[in-house]
Amino acid sequence: MKSKLLRIAFILTLAIGFSTAAYQPAQAQCPMCRMSAESNLKDGGTAGKGLNTGILYMLVTPYLLVGFFGYMWYRNRRETPGEE
């Protein structure tokens, strides 16, 4: 059991290490939004600066919710010591 957990932890560590080593900034804008933001920035506006960050926040939200509910399910599902 312990060797299986160590193997999973090792694979997870490798996956996280490789994904952070190959980091590239994400461009999460559709072509129309990008064109609108670029024209706004060229005209001296600041509306386009936070557009990409806002899109990335919206992308992360479902993963955080699924992770939270998965953790709550795991925590409530595992056996507590002393209860049978």
For each residue, the residues with C-beta under 8 A, 3 or more apart:
1: 4 5
2: 5 6
3: 6 7
4: 1 7 8
5: 1 2 8 9
6: 2 3 9 10
7: 3 4 10 11
8: 4 5 11 12
9: 5 6 12 13
10: 6 7 13 14
11: 7 8 14 15
12: 8 9 15 16
13: 9 10 16 17
14: 10 11 17 18
15: 11 12 18 19
16: 12 13 19 20
17: 13 14 20 21
18: 14 15 21 22
19: 15 16 22 23
20: 16 17 23
21: 17 18
22: 18 19
23: 19 20
24:
25:
26: 52 56
27: 34 52
28: 52 55 56 59
29: 33 34 37 51 52 55
30: 33 34
31: 34 35
32: 35 36
33: 29 30 36 37 51 55
34: 27 29 30 31 37 38
35: 31 32 38 39
36: 32 33 39 40 48
37: 29 33 34 40 41 47 48 51 52
38: 34 35 41 42 48
39: 35 36 42 43
40: 36 37 43 45 46 47 48
41: 37 38 44 45 46 48 49
42: 38 39
43: 39 40
44: 41
45: 40 41 48
46: 40 41 49
47: 37 40 50 51
48: 36 37 38 40 41 45 51
49: 41 46
50: 47 53 54
51: 29 33 37 47 48 54 55
52: 26 27 28 29 37 55 56
53: 50 56 57
54: 50 51 57 58
55: 28 29 33 51 52 58 59
56: 26 28 52 53 59 60
57: 53 54 60 61
58: 54 55 61
59: 28 55 56 62 63
60: 56 57 63 64
61: 57 58 64 65
62: 59 65 66
63: 59 60 66 67
64: 60 61 67 68
65: 61 62 68 69
66: 62 63 69 70
67: 63 64 70 71
68: 64 65 71 72
69: 65 66 72 73
70: 66 67 73 74
71: 67 68 74 75
72: 68 69 75 76
73: 69 70 76 77
74: 70 71 77 78
75: 71 72 78
76: 72 73
77: 73 74
78: 74 75
79: 83
80: 83
81:
82:
83: 79 80
84:
